[in-house]
């Protein structure tokens, strides 16, 4: 995984920054492609965690019901054998204490190989 240009939003108290991610996984078997989208996201300069932000799914292009964002822990999971290719999963984080303080980022998911 690597980070690219972050997207950010600011509130009067502190800023949320969601960093873009990339991951590669097999399209042939179930597994976790990315342990947590939060690994490079911050809230007020500190690491964003499930205790200080909520995670929500925005979109997956192209649509695929075997690719899932687990909003409880931030993992991106491949639920079973699926079509191979490249997917773009957009998610949003919002500060729990200030739900209007949000940022959005994209996970570029490569399921093109058999790994």
Helices and strands as residue ranges (DSSP letters): E 7-10, E 15-18, E 21-24, E 31-34, G 37-40, E 42-43, E 46-47, E 53-61, E 67-69, E 76-78, E 86-95, E 102-110
